[in-house]
Amino acid sequence: MKIPIICCVLLLAAPLALGASPFEVTATASRQDGQPVVQLALKIPAQHFIYVEHLKMSAAAAQLTPLQPAAPKKIHDKFTDEDKEVYGADTLLTYRVTPPAAQLEVQVEFQGCNDSMCFFPEKKTFSLAWAAQPAPTTAPPAADHARLAAAPADPATGWTAEADRFAVAATAAGYLDREKFLAFLDGAGGPAGQSGTAEVFSWGLVLLFLLGGFLLNLTPCVLPMIPVNLAIIGAGARSGSPRRGFLLGATYGLGMALAYGALGLVVVLTGAKFGALNASPWFNAIIAAVFVVMALAMFDVFHVDLSRFQGNLGAPDAKRRGTFGLAFTMGIVAALLAGACVAPVVFSVLLLAGKMYAQGQPLGLLLPFVLGLGMALPWPVAGAGLAFLPKPGGWMNKVKQAFGVLILVLAAYYGYMAYGLFRPPAGGGNTPAAEFARQLAAARAAGKPVFIDFWATWCKNCHAMDATTFKDPAVVQRLAAFVVIKYQAEKPNEEPAKSILDRYGAVGLPTYSVLRLKP
């Protein structure tokens, strides 16, 4: 039985091609002249627009009437060959609620396009609540000023107002043992608004990241794939010559390096959430299935035909171009598959790169590429050097079966992750904005600093922190001086988690932030 490997590659790439909606639409409860209103915020990227005729907001228990609607613009719509009214930039719309309500569920329907395509119609539901309108009073006596200053904000919309009262003192990410975590808290002890010592880009840092990337090849997500990937790209004995094997290995390594370099640019410059792909149950299920297929091939249950990619190895160079393209593509795929093992390291590198960029050091954007380059270092040597190994014998079958066992373990891990993600999380989805606002308000009223632990059920290092570092007596004692907020970001690219994670510069989980009240 022959299994075309290219089908597996395409299957893995499928989730990456499905982008999220480019439009951000949010509805919030507010008041205008003492009356409840709904404010609809449309965030529209450049060269995109939302049709006015397809924008509808409704509520079953009330009538929503537009107040001073924003003026749309007219365009000639090439999709319908008619003139249409659209919103082509960020827009805020306000609707009066009749009759007034304390709570309301509203539905928003809309559809948008860009210059080349139209997106699917979307529908969003928002549960809104209005706090009771306080009775008018005279100015409070001086004794009441402190009490009013400590009063919590409107829980439905107040998290940003509460967050503005705090300054970020320090941020860290990934698994931290007892010593590193306590050092992180020590570094956050400076004045509010400072983030500690500025990071400086140096050649020593480059060498450190190169070495770290090189050592990542020894992780269990990368090591078992070495013989499989070398066979697919046609390196080693299949390459025809050490020189050609070296070039194939270098091309493969270049794909890995560029994958991490591009990831760094996307995350730092756009604020995307690295690790959101690993939060997809379908992605984990597909990876588990592919690893099972690879493991069965290692046990010779069936034959994986790799020769079709190497059919022209003896032909002139002009007929070998496809092999280098395959090597580059497999390098990118391998970088994505290594995510389960290298994610903590990559999270830390992305956090450092973002911090440097924010401090006016654009060279920090090169650090993720340097990490990928370190992972790529052994591959040119492996591609050329394997041509000098002894001929395969019985010992190679033992090695192959050992790799098969490791790949099955990885398949079980990804399958378990997919199973857990398909089930609704025990603690719900994302922590509601109202609860986050309430916790910040409580910290403000107590006059304490805040420690935020951003976590999710699919984050293995989050569970490791709960089982080790956060149970350490010294850590428990130190955290007693903080208001600890455990913010669950089960779906990091959905609201309200997306806005809250963006606010604190979190690019992966776990992430920790220390906040201090502003003077």
Secondary structure per residue as TSV (DSSP state, phi and psi in degrees):
chain	resnum	aa	ss	phi	psi
A	1	M	-	360.0	130.6
A	2	K	B	-112.9	131.2
A	3	I	-	-112.9	116.6
A	4	P	-	-70.1	113.9
A	5	I	H	-61.2	-30.7
A	6	I	H	-62.1	-28.2
A	7	C	H	-65.5	-38.8
A	8	C	H	-64.4	-40.4
A	9	V	H	-62.2	-45.8
A	10	L	H	-63.8	-36.9
A	11	L	H	-63.7	-39.6
A	12	L	H	-68.6	-33.7
A	13	A	H	-78.0	-17.7
A	14	A	H	-56.9	-47.6
A	15	P	H	-63.2	-27.5
A	16	L	H	-71.4	-24.5
A	17	A	H	-83.1	-11.9
A	18	L	-	-92.0	100.6
A	19	G	-	-86.6	156.9
A	20	A	-	-78.6	168.1
A	21	S	-	-60.1	137.7
A	22	P	S	-78.9	-8.0
A	23	F	-	-100.2	138.3
A	24	E	E	-113.4	118.1
A	25	V	E	-123.7	121.8
A	26	T	E	-132.8	142.2
A	27	A	E	-117.2	133.8
A	28	T	E	-132.0	152.7
A	29	A	E	-87.3	136.1
A	30	S	E	-149.8	-176.8
A	31	R	E	-132.7	146.6
A	32	Q	E	-138.9	120.8
A	33	D	T	54.5	37.1
A	34	G	T	81.4	-4.9
A	35	Q	E	-104.4	144.6
A	36	P	E	-67.8	135.9
A	37	V	E	-135.6	159.2
A	38	V	E	-110.8	127.9
A	39	Q	E	-105.4	123.3
A	40	L	E	-107.2	115.0
A	41	A	E	-101.4	123.6
A	42	L	E	-108.1	117.9
A	43	K	E	-105.1	110.4
A	44	I	-	-118.4	121.0
A	45	P	-	-65.7	164.6
A	46	A	T	-61.7	146.2
A	47	Q	T	66.0	19.2
A	48	H	E	-124.0	163.2
A	49	F	E	-156.1	159.4
A	50	I	E	-118.9	131.7
A	51	Y	E	-69.5	132.8
A	52	V	S	-64.7	-40.4
A	53	E	T	-68.3	-20.6
A	54	H	T	-99.7	0.4
A	55	L	-	-92.7	111.3
A	56	K	E	-133.5	137.8
A	57	M	E	-128.8	131.8
A	58	S	E	-142.9	160.3
A	59	A	E	-144.3	138.2
A	60	A	T	-70.3	-29.5
A	61	A	T	-106.0	7.2
A	62	A	B	-159.5	165.1
A	63	Q	E	-103.5	134.6
A	64	L	E	-109.6	116.1
A	65	T	E	-112.0	125.5
A	66	P	E	-62.9	139.2
A	67	L	E	-115.2	120.8
A	68	Q	S	44.9	62.3
A	69	P	-	-61.9	144.2
A	70	A	-	-65.8	141.2
A	71	A	-	-73.6	121.3
A	72	P	-	-78.1	173.5
A	73	K	E	-114.2	156.5
A	74	K	E	-100.0	136.5
A	75	I	E	-133.4	159.7
A	76	H	E	-92.1	110.8
A	77	D	E	-80.4	112.6
A	78	K	T	-72.8	-17.0
A	79	F	T	-74.6	-33.6
A	80	T	T	-111.8	-8.4
A	81	D	T	59.6	36.7
A	82	E	E	-134.7	161.1
A	83	D	E	-79.6	131.4
A	84	K	E	-131.0	150.6
A	85	E	E	-93.2	132.1
A	86	V	E	-139.6	160.3
A	87	Y	E	-102.0	118.1
A	88	G	-	-110.7	9.9
A	89	A	S	-149.9	171.5
A	90	D	-	-55.6	131.4
A	91	T	E	-137.2	142.2
A	92	L	E	-119.1	120.1
A	93	L	E	-113.4	142.2
A	94	T	E	-120.8	135.1
A	95	Y	E	-125.5	132.9
A	96	R	E	-80.7	140.4
A	97	V	E	-99.1	119.5
A	98	T	E	-130.9	124.2
A	99	P	S	-73.8	163.1
A	100	P	-	-57.4	144.1
A	101	A	-	-136.1	153.0
A	102	A	S	-85.4	-31.2
A	103	Q	E	-139.5	149.0
A	104	L	E	-158.0	141.7
A	105	E	E	-109.4	120.7
A	106	V	E	-116.7	148.8
A	107	Q	E	-116.5	136.5
A	108	V	E	-120.4	126.0
A	109	E	E	-117.8	138.7
A	110	F	E	-159.5	162.7
A	111	Q	-	-146.4	140.7
A	112	G	E	-136.1	169.4
A	113	C	E	-142.4	171.9
A	114	N	E	-126.5	-164.6
A	115	D	S	-68.4	-19.3
A	116	S	S	-118.2	-17.7
A	117	M	-	-156.1	160.0
A	118	C	B	-109.8	142.3
A	119	F	-	-93.4	161.2
A	120	F	-	-61.4	146.5
A	121	P	-	-58.5	145.1
A	122	E	E	-123.9	153.4
A	123	K	E	-138.4	129.9
A	124	K	E	-128.1	146.3
A	125	T	E	-118.9	134.0
A	126	F	E	-126.1	132.6
A	127	S	E	-99.5	114.7
A	128	L	E	-112.7	151.8
A	129	A	E	-141.9	140.7
A	130	W	-	-113.2	131.4
A	131	A	-	-69.9	152.5
A	132	A	-	-60.8	138.4
A	133	Q	-	-71.8	120.2
A	134	P	-	-69.1	146.7
A	135	A	-	-70.1	142.3
A	136	P	-	-64.5	138.1
A	137	T	-	-135.5	168.0
A	138	T	-	-76.2	172.7
A	139	A	-	-58.2	134.7
A	140	P	-	-68.7	150.2
A	141	P	-	-65.0	161.0
A	142	A	G	-59.4	-31.4
A	143	A	G	-65.7	-22.6
A	144	D	G	-90.9	-6.5
A	145	H	H	-61.0	-42.9
A	146	A	H	-64.7	-40.6
A	147	R	H	-63.4	-42.3
A	148	L	H	-68.5	-34.6
A	149	A	H	-65.0	-28.1
A	150	A	T	-90.6	-2.0
A	151	A	S	-68.1	138.4
A	152	P	-	-67.5	151.6
A	153	A	-	-79.3	170.9
A	154	D	-	-54.1	116.7
A	155	P	T	-64.6	-23.1
A	156	A	T	-75.5	-32.4
A	157	T	T	-130.7	5.8
A	158	G	-	-92.4	3.4
A	159	W	H	-66.5	-36.4
A	160	T	H	-68.5	-38.2
A	161	A	H	-64.3	-39.9
A	162	E	H	-67.9	-40.9
A	163	A	H	-63.4	-32.9
A	164	D	T	-65.5	-18.9
A	165	R	T	-81.6	-7.4
A	166	F	E	-116.7	153.6
A	167	A	E	-114.7	143.5
A	168	V	E	-77.3	118.2
A	169	A	E	-89.8	-31.6
A	170	A	E	-167.0	154.2
A	171	T	E	-140.9	140.9
A	172	A	E	-144.9	168.2
A	173	A	E	-148.4	160.0
A	174	G	S	86.0	178.6
A	175	Y	-	-72.6	131.0
A	176	L	-	-124.5	127.8
A	177	D	-	-76.6	-178.2
A	178	R	H	-56.1	-49.0
A	179	E	H	-65.1	-44.9
A	180	K	H	-67.1	-36.4
A	181	F	H	-68.3	-43.4
A	182	L	H	-64.8	-36.2
A	183	A	H	-65.1	-36.6
A	184	F	H	-62.5	-44.1
A	185	L	H	-65.4	-37.0
A	186	D	H	-63.0	-39.6
A	187	G	H	-69.3	-18.2
A	188	A	T	-90.5	6.7
A	189	G	T	-85.4	3.3
A	190	G	S	-75.3	-175.2
A	191	P	S	-61.2	150.7
A	192	A	T	-59.3	141.2
A	193	G	T	95.0	-12.5
A	194	Q	-	-99.0	146.1
A	195	S	-	-109.7	23.6
A	196	G	S	86.0	-166.5
A	197	T	S	-69.7	138.0
A	198	A	-	-67.0	139.0
A	199	E	-	-78.6	142.3
A	200	V	-	-120.7	128.9
A	201	F	-	-74.1	130.2
A	202	S	-	-147.0	162.8
A	203	W	H	-69.2	-28.8
A	204	G	H	-62.0	-37.9
A	205	L	H	-66.6	-38.5
A	206	V	H	-62.4	-45.9
A	207	L	H	-63.8	-38.3
A	208	L	H	-63.6	-41.4
A	209	F	H	-72.0	-34.0
A	210	L	H	-62.0	-45.8
A	211	L	H	-64.7	-42.6
A	212	G	H	-61.3	-42.3
A	213	G	H	-63.9	-38.5
A	214	F	H	-61.2	-42.6
A	215	L	H	-70.7	-21.2
A	216	L	G	-64.6	-19.2
A	217	N	G	-67.2	-14.9
A	218	L	G	-90.2	-1.8
A	219	T	S	-72.5	155.0
A	220	P	T	-68.1	-12.0
A	221	C	T	-86.1	-16.4
A	222	V	T	-106.8	-45.3
A	223	L	G	-56.9	-46.1
A	224	P	G	-65.4	-18.6
A	225	M	G	-88.1	-6.3
A	226	I	H	-59.6	-53.2
A	227	P	H	-66.4	-35.3
A	228	V	H	-64.5	-48.4
A	229	N	H	-68.2	-37.1
A	230	L	H	-62.8	-37.1
A	231	A	H	-69.1	-40.8
A	232	I	H	-64.6	-44.3
A	233	I	H	-80.1	-10.1
A	234	G	T	82.7	27.2
A	235	A	-	-86.9	-176.3
A	236	G	G	67.5	-136.6
A	237	A	G	-65.7	-24.2
A	238	R	G	-79.3	-10.6
A	239	S	G	-76.3	-21.7
A	240	G	S	97.0	-28.7
A	241	S	S	-161.9	151.9
A	242	P	H	-57.7	-36.9
A	243	R	H	-63.7	-46.4
A	244	R	H	-66.5	-38.2
A	245	G	H	-62.2	-39.4
A	246	F	H	-61.2	-44.7
A	247	L	H	-67.3	-38.5
A	248	L	H	-64.4	-44.0
A	249	G	H	-62.9	-39.1
A	250	A	H	-65.6	-38.9
A	251	T	H	-64.8	-41.3
A	252	Y	H	-60.9	-47.1
A	253	G	H	-63.6	-35.4
A	254	L	H	-62.8	-38.7
A	255	G	H	-61.0	-41.1
A	256	M	H	-63.5	-46.5
A	257	A	H	-63.7	-43.8
A	258	L	H	-68.5	-31.1
A	259	A	H	-61.6	-46.7
A	260	Y	H	-72.6	-35.2
A	261	G	H	-63.3	-44.4
A	262	A	H	-65.2	-38.7
A	263	L	H	-60.1	-42.9
A	264	G	H	-60.7	-44.1
A	265	L	H	-62.8	-44.4
A	266	V	H	-64.0	-45.8
A	267	V	H	-67.1	-47.7
A	268	V	H	-71.5	-40.5
A	269	L	H	-85.0	-23.9
A	270	T	H	-114.7	-10.1
A	271	G	-	76.3	19.2
A	272	A	-	-67.0	160.9
A	273	K	-	-99.9	104.5
A	274	F	T	-68.7	132.7
A	275	G	T	106.3	-12.9
A	276	A	T	-63.7	-32.0
A	277	L	G	-64.2	-41.2
A	278	N	G	-67.8	-15.0
A	279	A	G	-83.9	-3.1
A	280	S	-	-85.5	123.5
A	281	P	H	-64.0	-34.7
A	282	W	H	-66.7	-39.7
A	283	F	H	-60.8	-47.2
A	284	N	H	-64.8	-37.5
A	285	A	H	-65.6	-41.1
A	286	I	H	-65.1	-43.8
A	287	I	H	-61.0	-42.0
A	288	A	H	-61.0	-43.4
A	289	A	H	-64.2	-42.6
A	290	V	H	-64.3	-40.6
A	291	F	H	-66.3	-35.3
A	292	V	H	-62.6	-43.7
A	293	V	H	-60.1	-43.9
A	294	M	H	-65.5	-39.8
A	295	A	H	-65.6	-42.6
A	296	L	H	-62.7	-35.1
A	297	A	H	-65.9	-36.0
A	298	M	H	-63.5	-32.1
A	299	F	T	-88.9	9.9
A	300	D	T	60.8	28.9
A	301	V	S	-65.3	-35.8
A	302	F	S	-149.0	172.0
A	303	H	B	-104.0	123.6
A	304	V	-	-89.9	116.0
A	305	D	-	-82.9	103.6
A	306	L	-	-96.5	-10.0
A	307	S	G	-68.5	-23.6
A	308	R	G	-62.9	-25.4
A	309	F	G	-84.4	-12.0
A	310	Q	S	-116.8	16.5
A	311	G	T	-61.7	-22.7
A	312	N	T	-110.7	25.0
A	313	L	T	-63.7	-28.7
A	314	G	T	-90.5	0.9
A	315	A	S	-86.0	168.6
A	316	P	-	-58.7	161.6
A	317	D	G	-57.6	-32.3
A	318	A	G	-62.5	-23.7
A	319	K	G	-97.4	6.4
A	320	R	-	-106.6	8.5
A	321	R	H	-61.9	-35.4
A	322	G	H	-61.9	-30.0
A	323	T	H	-65.9	-39.5
A	324	F	H	-68.1	-36.3
A	325	G	H	-64.7	-39.9
A	326	L	H	-65.2	-40.5
A	327	A	H	-61.3	-42.9
A	328	F	H	-64.1	-44.7
A	329	T	H	-63.3	-43.2
A	330	M	H	-66.5	-29.5
A	331	G	H	-63.5	-41.4
A	332	I	H	-66.0	-45.1
A	333	V	H	-62.1	-41.8
A	334	A	H	-62.3	-37.2
A	335	A	H	-63.4	-37.9
A	336	L	H	-70.2	-41.5
A	337	L	H	-66.9	-25.2
A	338	A	T	-76.3	-2.5
A	339	G	H	-55.8	-35.8
A	340	A	H	-61.5	-33.8
A	341	C	H	-95.3	-34.9
A	342	V	H	-97.8	-2.4
A	343	A	H	-55.2	-45.7
A	344	P	H	-58.3	-40.8
A	345	V	H	-66.7	-45.2
A	346	V	H	-63.7	-40.0
A	347	F	H	-55.9	-47.3
A	348	S	H	-63.7	-40.6
A	349	V	H	-65.5	-42.6
A	350	L	H	-64.1	-38.3
A	351	L	H	-63.4	-44.6
A	352	L	H	-64.8	-42.2
A	353	A	H	-61.4	-43.2
A	354	G	H	-64.1	-38.5
A	355	K	H	-65.1	-43.7
A	356	M	H	-62.6	-43.4
A	357	Y	H	-62.2	-40.7
A	358	A	H	-66.9	-26.0
A	359	Q	T	-90.0	13.6
A	360	G	T	82.1	24.2
A	361	Q	-	-117.1	84.9
A	362	P	G	-62.6	-21.0
A	363	L	G	-63.6	-18.5
A	364	G	G	-60.7	-23.6
A	365	L	G	-65.7	-17.3
A	366	L	G	-78.9	-15.7
A	367	L	H	-60.8	-43.8
A	368	P	H	-60.6	-35.6
A	369	F	H	-66.1	-40.0
A	370	V	H	-62.2	-40.4
A	371	L	H	-61.1	-45.4
A	372	G	H	-63.6	-35.5
A	373	L	H	-65.2	-36.5
A	374	G	H	-63.2	-40.2
A	375	M	H	-64.5	-29.4
A	376	A	H	-80.3	-17.2
A	377	L	T	-55.1	-44.4
A	378	P	H	-76.6	-14.4
A	379	W	H	-70.3	-38.7
A	380	P	H	-61.2	-40.2
A	381	V	H	-67.0	-41.1
A	382	A	H	-63.7	-40.6
A	383	G	H	-63.0	-35.3
A	384	A	H	-89.2	-39.9
A	385	G	H	-72.0	-28.9
A	386	L	G	-65.8	-16.1
A	387	A	G	-67.4	-17.2
A	388	F	G	-101.1	2.6
A	389	L	S	-70.4	156.7
A	390	P	-	-60.2	162.1
A	391	K	-	-65.7	146.3
A	392	P	-	-59.1	143.4
A	393	G	-	-143.4	-159.7
A	394	G	H	-62.2	-31.6
A	395	W	H	-63.0	-29.4
A	396	M	H	-68.0	-32.2
A	397	N	H	-64.5	-38.6
A	398	K	H	-63.7	-43.6
A	399	V	H	-62.2	-44.1
A	400	K	H	-62.4	-41.2
A	401	Q	H	-67.9	-34.2
A	402	A	H	-63.5	-43.1
A	403	F	H	-62.3	-36.4
A	404	G	H	-61.1	-39.9
A	405	V	H	-63.8	-44.4
A	406	L	H	-62.0	-40.6
A	407	I	H	-67.0	-36.6
A	408	L	H	-63.9	-38.1
A	409	V	H	-61.5	-42.6
A	410	L	H	-65.3	-38.7
A	411	A	H	-61.8	-41.2
A	412	A	H	-64.0	-39.0
A	413	Y	H	-63.0	-49.5
A	414	Y	H	-65.1	-36.9
A	415	G	H	-63.5	-41.1
A	416	Y	H	-63.7	-41.1
A	417	M	H	-61.6	-43.8
A	418	A	H	-63.3	-41.9
A	419	Y	H	-60.6	-44.4
A	420	G	H	-66.5	-34.1
A	421	L	H	-77.7	-29.8
A	422	F	H	-69.2	-30.1
A	423	R	S	-80.2	142.8
A	424	P	-	-61.9	133.8
A	425	P	-	-61.4	143.3
A	426	A	T	-61.4	-34.1
A	427	G	T	-94.9	18.1
A	428	G	-	87.8	-166.0
A	429	G	S	-95.0	-118.4
A	430	N	S	-79.7	142.7
A	431	T	-	-59.3	128.9
A	432	P	-	-61.6	150.4
A	433	A	H	-61.4	-36.0
A	434	A	H	-63.3	-39.6
A	435	E	H	-68.2	-39.6
A	436	F	H	-62.9	-42.8
A	437	A	H	-62.6	-40.9
A	438	R	H	-63.0	-41.1
A	439	Q	H	-68.2	-39.7
A	440	L	H	-63.9	-40.9
A	441	A	H	-63.6	-38.6
A	442	A	H	-64.1	-39.5
A	443	A	H	-65.9	-39.1
A	444	R	H	-64.2	-42.7
A	445	A	H	-65.6	-33.6
A	446	A	H	-83.4	-11.7
A	447	G	T	69.4	27.2
A	448	K	-	-105.9	154.6
A	449	P	-	-69.9	164.6
A	450	V	E	-118.8	136.4
A	451	F	E	-115.0	119.6
A	452	I	E	-107.0	127.3
A	453	D	E	-110.6	106.2
A	454	F	E	-84.8	123.3
A	455	W	E	-145.9	173.4
A	456	A	-	-156.9	159.7
A	457	T	T	-67.3	-26.8
A	458	W	T	-85.3	-1.0
A	459	C	-	-91.4	105.6
A	460	K	H	-67.6	-33.4
A	461	N	H	-74.6	-22.5
A	462	C	H	-64.5	-45.4
A	463	H	H	-66.0	-36.7
A	464	A	H	-63.9	-39.2
A	465	M	H	-64.3	-41.7
A	466	D	H	-63.5	-35.4
A	467	A	H	-82.5	-18.8
A	468	T	T	-124.0	-79.6
A	469	T	G	-59.9	-46.3
A	470	F	G	-71.3	-11.6
A	471	K	G	-94.9	-7.7
A	472	D	S	-65.8	132.0
A	473	P	H	-56.8	-39.7
A	474	A	H	-65.1	-38.3
A	475	V	H	-69.5	-42.5
A	476	V	H	-58.7	-41.9
A	477	Q	H	-65.3	-42.3
A	478	R	H	-67.5	-39.2
A	479	L	H	-72.9	-12.6
A	480	A	T	-63.9	-20.8
A	481	A	T	-83.4	-2.8
A	482	F	S	-113.9	158.5
A	483	V	E	-88.0	113.6
A	484	V	E	-91.1	124.5
A	485	I	E	-114.0	118.0
A	486	K	E	-94.8	100.8
A	487	Y	E	-95.9	115.7
A	488	Q	E	-86.5	116.4
A	489	A	-	-112.3	67.4
A	490	E	S	-62.6	-37.0
A	491	K	S	-124.0	87.2
A	492	P	T	-66.2	-17.3
A	493	N	T	-99.6	11.2
A	494	E	S	-115.5	152.0
A	495	E	T	-74.6	151.0
A	496	P	T	-86.3	-2.0
A	497	A	H	-59.7	-39.2
A	498	K	H	-59.2	-48.7
A	499	S	H	-66.0	-39.6
A	500	I	H	-69.3	-42.5
A	501	L	H	-64.0	-40.6
A	502	D	H	-62.3	-39.0
A	503	R	H	-58.1	-37.6
A	504	Y	T	-106.4	14.2
A	505	G	T	67.2	27.7
A	506	A	-	-81.2	125.3
A	507	V	-	-110.5	-4.0
A	508	G	S	-169.4	176.1
A	509	L	S	-123.0	143.8
A	510	P	S	-79.4	150.6
A	511	T	E	-129.7	143.7
A	512	Y	E	-125.2	137.4
A	513	S	E	-131.7	137.5
A	514	V	E	-108.7	125.8
A	515	L	E	-115.2	143.2
A	516	R	E	-129.1	144.0
A	517	L	E	-61.0	137.0
A	518	K	-	-72.5	149.2
A	519	P	-	-61.0	360.0
